[in-house]
Amino acid sequence: MKQYDAIIIGAGHNGLTNAAYLAKAGLDVLVLEKNDYIGGAAVTRELEQGFKYSNCSYVCSMMRQAIHRDLDLARHGLVLVPYLGTVNFGDQLNDVLVDYPNESAGYNEWRRRNPHDADSRHRFETDLARYAQLIRKTLLRTPPDPTSFKPRDIHELLWLGKTFFSIGEKQLYEYIRFFTMSATEFLEEYFDDPLIKAAMASPGIIGTALGVDSPGSAYILLHHVMGDVDGNIGAWGLARGGMGAISNALMSAAKSHGAEVRTNSGVAQVLVENGKAAGVVLENGDELRSKIVVSNLDAKRTFTKIVDRKDIPERIFKQASNFKIRGSSGKVNIALSGLPKFIGVPDNRYINRGGQGFCGSLKTMEKAYDCWKRGTWSDDPFIESVIPSVWDPTVAPPGQHWMSNFIQYCPHELADGPWTPEKRDAFADSVINKIERYSPGFKDLIIHAEVRTPFEIENEVGLTEGNIFQGELTIDQLLFNRPFPGYSQYRMPVKNMYMCGSSTHPGGGVSSACGANAAREILMDLKKANTVPEDDFYDE
């Protein structure tokens, strides 16, 4: 029986990144994927003829440019383009905030609404960028173990201390305070206008089981502005061909170095012999051997599903069982016969190439969170939309469009019993009805709609409870606490077993950082030369 150097479980973008680096270093690598397609949540699928949905993740910003360059992803077909202006809709139909990509135009639009807020925006963005710059420096670094006396851990702790203290005493106090604040509290220090506050708060609730009034939601704001596209820090972008283009480029890079990728190959169990990972058993019963095993699955699924409980310390099983990974998001992908028109929005190509935020107000957003806590969805949900086909002709037939709609909040478990097709349709109706309010005639444009609740996301993609970050990004699950204290350096309690998914540092988002960081640690353990970036110095 053939023995591989490494088997990677899951062909999501982090698993493929990990495979590319290990194969580049000369390892014989096999990637196993349970679905008949690769990409995990970063995928493009044609579910209606001619329409190519990015049916899970839909925009890109976190992708580390050092990885992009190191793996030469442009040569493998990856094109990322910043999307332009964004339109935000308030609770009242005619309450519209247009955020132009041009700084002067954006300032004038805000000043028309509220001169104070327009003048505060630069201070807000400067403060957020300062905090984001600190976090950016940690994304491609392995977290230190604060209980370790190893020279590397001591050096990394000293580096972290020097980096954070470099911002000055006053700013350090503000930074620590920022980590514990709610998005509402933070934004109220800058802005007065209700719609402006709601528009700025929206990144603070994306993909997390927190509300805008929840302590810690301010940090999520930061997580969504520390990426960059084409050198524009904080910008968001779209991948030509959909988000699957990222996964396809990573797979191409991995294969170019000799990696093998198998679909329809779900893993049932990790083989452990004498306390060491020795391979995997597939769902069809086949046994595959390898020197190391790398899980791209989330921490809960890894240690409560595919690793036998007897092969790990009991405390790890309990920590995995208690890992916060609550699903809170849904998607409705819609094929359209034409481009929708929105009330109060000028026909401007710079706006139409951007996104739409149906955010309402902070109160509306918090009410939607209250519905989630009660095990249902709001009939007035927060929706973040984008219509990629406006600029990318490859994702829809000529003259037609597809619209991605990301919804907060959608519960994994309903108070009145399991998800059913009827409940799923009712959830979709709440989304479509809200869009129709701001775009009369929208329903008449619908050709096809794909509805994805956390139930579908978990069962199709494999993300526990449909959590898009593979674990919440709260302060108790960050840096050296992710996924568990003592196991933040990608090595797991089973010898020769590693993790490379978003349950590890630095967490969720299509960044490839988790996969790259894990590859660096694996190659260090194998004493193999590698080119994995150790710091995002290229982007500073």
N, C-alpha and C positions, 0 to 999 in steps of 0.2 A: 504494500500500500504506500502510495506517495505521501511524503511528509512535507508540508509547506513550512516556510519560515514564519509566516504570519497569516492568520485568518481574521478577517474583519467582518463583524456581524452588522449588516445594515449598509446599504449603498446610498445613504443620505449625503449631503454635501461634505459634512465633516469626515464621514467614513471614507469617501473618495479622496479627500485631501490627504488623509492619513495614509491611504494606499499609495498615492502618487509619490509622497516623500519616502516611504519605505522602499518602494520599487526603485525609485531614483537612486537610493543608496545601495542597490544591488540585491535586495531581498526578494525571495520568491513569494509573492503575495496573492491571496485569494480573497475577493470580496463576495459575500453572500447576501442576497436580497430576497425577501419573501414574496414581493410582488413581481408582476411580469414587466415592470418598468423600474428604472433607477431614479434616484433623486430624493426620495422621501418626501419631505414637505416642499422642497425646492424643485418643482416639477412642472412640465407643460404637458397637458393632455388634451387630445381632440375628442371631446365627448359629444359634440354636435358637428356635423360635417362642415369643414371649412373654418371652424372656430377653435382656436388653441387657447385653452384656459390655463393660466397660472392658478390652479384651483386651491392652493394653500397659501404659501408665501407669495407676495405679489409685487413688492418693491425691494430695492437693494440699496444699502448705504454702508453696512457694516463690513463688507468684504474688504479684507486687509490688502492694501495695494502692494505691500511687500510680497505677499503670497501670489497675487496676480502676476507680478513681474517674475518672481522666482520660478513659477511653474509655466511661464510663458503662455498664459491662458488666451491672450489675443491671437496667438498662432493657432490655437485650438478652437477659434471661432467666437470667443466671448467679446461682445460689445455692450458696454454700459453707458447709458446716456442720462444726464440729469433731467428730471421732469420739471416743468416750469411752474407757473403760478398756481395757487390754490384758492378755491372759493369756499368760504364757510357760511353756513346758513344758521340763523338764529331761530328762536321759537316762533317769531312772527314771520309771515311769508315774505314780506318786503325787507326784512332785516338781513342784509347780505354784506359780507366782508370779503373783498377781493384782495388777495395778497400777490402782488405782481413780482416777477423775478427781478425786475429792475429796482435797485435800492431807492432811487428818488421817487419813482412811481409808487412803490410800496409805502414810503413815508407819507406822501401826499394823500394816499387813500386812508391811512390811519388818522392823519391830521384832520381830514374831513369829518371823521367820526368823533375823535377825542384828541385834542392837541397835547394834553398831558401824557396820554398813553403813547402817542407817536414819539414824544421826546424821551419817554422811559424805555422805549424798545431797545435802543442801543445799549443802555446800561444792563438791561435784562440779558440780551444776547451775549454781551461781554462777560458777565458773571457766569452764565451757563457755559460759555466756551472755555473760560478759565478752569472751571471744575472738570469739564469734559477732557481738557488737555491732560490733566493728571491721570484720569482713568485710561485714556488712550495709551499712555506709556506702559500700562500694565498688561495690555491685551495679549501681546505676544511674549509674555514672560511667565514662567512657572511660579505659582504662589509659593512663598516660603512656608515652612512648618515652624510656627512660633515656639514650639516645644523642643525643637531640635538644636543641637549644638554643632551640627555639621557646618564646616566653613561656608559651604554654598548658601545654606539657609541663613546663617548670620550675616553674610554679605548682602543677601537679598533684603533682609529686614533693615539693615543699615541704609541700603539704597532707597527703600520705601520711605524711611524716616526722613532722609535727606530731601527726597523729591517732594514730600508733602509739606515739610517745614519751609521749603524754598518759597512758598507763596506768602510767607509773612504771618506773624502772630494773629493779627486781626482777621485776615482772610481764612486762616486755619480754623478759628472759632466759628466763623460763618459756614465754612465747609462742613464741619462736624454737625452743626445745627441743621444744615441743609439735608443731611442724610436721614434725619428723624422727622422732617416736616411733611405735611401733606402738600399735594400740588396746589390746592386752594390757598393754603397759608402762604406758600412761596409766591404765587402769582399776585396775591393781594398786596404784596409789598411793592409791586411795580405798576399795576394796572387798575383802572376803574371801570371801563366799559365791559358789560356782561358778556358780549359776544367775543370780544378780544380775549378775555380771560378763558372762556370756554375753548376757543380755537387754540390757544397756547397750552391748555391743559390736556388736550386730546392725546398727545404722546405719553402722558403719565398714566394712562389706563390701558393702553394697547397690550393685549395678551396677558394681563395679570388680574388676579382675583382681589383687586383693591379698587376702592372708589376714589374720586378726586379729593374727598375729605379724609381719606385713610392716611395715618402716619406712615411715612416711607414712600408714598407715591411720587414725591418730588424727585427721588432718585431715578425713577423710571423715565422721567423727562430727560434726564442726562443720558440714559442708555440709548435714546433715540436721536441724539444729536452729535454723538462722538464718532460717527462714520464720515465717509467722504466719497464723492464720485468725481472722477476726472480732476482731482486736486481741489475741489470745492468742499471744504470741511463743513460738515453739518448738512450737506445736500443729500437729497434722496434721488434715486435713479431707477430706471427700468432697463431690463435686459432685452436686447433684440431677440425675438423668438420666444419670449417668456422666461420665467425663472428657471425652467428646465435647461435653458442654454448654459447656465452656470454649472449645473450638475453634469451636463454633457461635455463641457470643456474640461472639467476636472476628471471625468472618466477617460476622456481622450488622452489627457496628460498622463494618467496612471497607466493606461494601456501602452502608451508610447515607451514606457520604461519597463514593460513586460508584465504588468499586473493582469490578473485574470478576474473577470466579473461574471458571476452567475446569478441570473434571476430565477424566480420560482423555486427558491431554495431557502425556505424558512428554517431557522435554527430552533430546535426543541430544547436542547440542553448543552451546556458547556461541560466537556469531559474534564474531570479532575482526577489525577492519579498521584498518590503520595504527596498531596498538598500542592500540586502544580497543575496548571492548565495544560492539557495535552491535545486539545482539538475540540470538535463539536459533533453532536448528533443532529442530523436534519429531521424535519417533521416527517419525512418519508422513511426514516429509519437508517439512512446511510450515515456512516461514520467517516469523518475526515480528520486527519491528524495534522498537527502543527506545533511548532516550538513555542509560539506565543499566540494568544487570543486577544483580540481588541473588540470591545463592545461599543458600537455607536448608538445603542439603545439608551433610553433614559435610566437613571439609577434605580428607580422603583421596579421597572420591568426587568432590568438585568438581575437584580438580587432577590426578587421574589418570584420570578417566572422561569428564567433559563439557567440559573445557578442553583444547584441543590442546596437546601437549607443546611444540611449536615456538612457541607464543604466550606462554610464560612462561619466566623464567630457569630454567636447569637445576637450580639449588640449591633452588628452590621445589618442583619435581617430586620431588626427592630427599627434601626435608623432609616433603612430603605422603605420600610412600611410606613413610617411617619414623615417621609420626605414630602414637603409641601409642593403639590403638583396639581392643584385644582384647575380644571378646565373652565374657561370663562368666555371663550370666543367662538364665533360662527362665521361662515362665509356663504354668500349667495353670488354665484357667477352667472351673468346674464348675457346671452347673445341678443343683439339688437339689429333691427332692420335699417336703422338710421341713427344719427347722432342726436341725443336728447337735448332739448333746450330748457334752460332753467330760468325761473322767475328772477328778474333783477340782475341777470348776468349778461354783460355785453358780449357780442359775437366777436371774440378776440382770440386769435390763434395762440397767443401766449397764455391765455387762461385755459382754453380748451385742452392744451397739452399737459395740464396739471391735474390736480385731484379735486375732489369735492368732500367737504367735511360737514355732515349733517349732525352738528354737535348741540345746537340749541343754546343751553346755558349750563352753568355748573350745577344748578338745581336739577335740571333735566337729566344730566349725566348721573348724578348721585341717585336719583329716583330709579334709573335703569339698574344701577348696582343693587338697590334695595330689592328690586324684583328678582335679581339673580340669587340673592341671599334667601329669598322665600321659595326658590326652586322653580322659577318661571322666567319668562322673558318679558321685556317691556313692549308695549304697543307704540312707544315713542323712543326707539333705540338710538344709541349713538352709532353712526355709520361713517366709515372712512372709505371713500370710493376713488377709483382711478379708471380711466378709459385708455388703456395702452394702444389700442388700434388707431388712435388719432395720429400717432407718429410712426407706429410700427405696422407696415402693411402685411407682415407675415402672419399675423395672429387672427385675421378675420378676412372674409371675402371682400372684394372691392365695393365701397359704398356702405358696407355694414361694419358693425363694431361689437366689441365685447367689453363688458363693464365688470370690474372686480369690486365687490362690496364686503368689507370686513366689519363685523358687528360685535360690539360690546353692549350688553352682556348676554351670553347664552350658556345656561347651566349644563353640566354633564349629567346630573341626575335631576329629574323633575319631581316636584312634590306630589303630583298625582299619578305617579307610576312611570314605567319605562317610556323611552321615545318610541313613537309609532309613525308610520308614513303620514297619518293625518295631522299629528302634532308638528311634524317637520314642515308640512305644507302651511300650517297656521303660522309658524315662525317666519317662513318666507313671506307670507302675506303681510306681516307686520313691517317687514323691510321694504317690500315693493310699495305698499301703501304710503309709507313715509316719503319715499322718493317721488311718488306721484304727486304728493302735495306740493312739492317744489318744482316739479316738471310735469305740468298737465299734458296728458297724452302719452306719458312714458309707457304705460301698460300696453298701449297699442303697438309699440315697437318691439315687444318681447317675442323672440323666436323660440328661445329655450332658456331654462334656468336650472342650474345645479345647486342644490342646497346641502350645506355641510355643517351639521351641528357637531359638538364635541364627540358625540357617539360615532358619527361617520369618520371623523378625523382619527379617533383612537383605533377603530376597527380596520380602516383602510391603510392608514399611514403607520400606525403603531405608536403614536404619541399617547402616553397614558392620560386618560381623561380629556384628551384633545388639547393638552397644554402645549402651546407653540414654542415655549422656551425650555421644554424638558425639565421644568422646575421653576418655581417662582423666584424672581430677582429681588428678594427682600434681604435686608442687611445680614440676617442670620444664615443666609444661603449664598454668600458671596465670598470671593477670594479664597482664603484658606479654609473656609467652612463649606466649600462646594466640591463634591456633593456632601461629604461628611468630614468632620474634623479628623485630621490624621491621614486622609486619603485624597488630598486636593492636588497631588502631583501626578495624577493619571495612573499611578500604580494602585492596584486593588489588593484586597487581603489575600486573594489566591495568587500565589507566585506565578509569574509569567502571564498574568492577565492584566489588561489595561482597559481604560475607558477613554473615548475620544469624542463623545457627543456633547450636546449643549447642557447636560447636567453637570459638566465640569466647567472650570474657569475658562473663558470669561462669561459663559452663559449663552443665552439664545440670540437669535438674529443670524442672518446668512453671512457669517464672517469668515468661516474656515479656520478661525484661530484655535478652536478646541482641537480640531484634527491635526493641525500643524504642531501645536504645543505637545500633544501626546506623542507624535512621531519623533520630536526632538528627544523626549525622555526615553523612548524605546531605543533609539539609536545610541544614546549615551550608555544605556545599560548593556547593549550589545557591543559597545566600543567600536561603533561604525562611524566613519566620517559622514557628515551630513551638511546640507546647505539650508536647513530650516532657520528662518530669521529668529533671532533671540530677542529682538526689540524692534519696535516700529519706527526706528530712527529714520527710515526713508521718508516718512510722512511728516516729520517734525519741522 
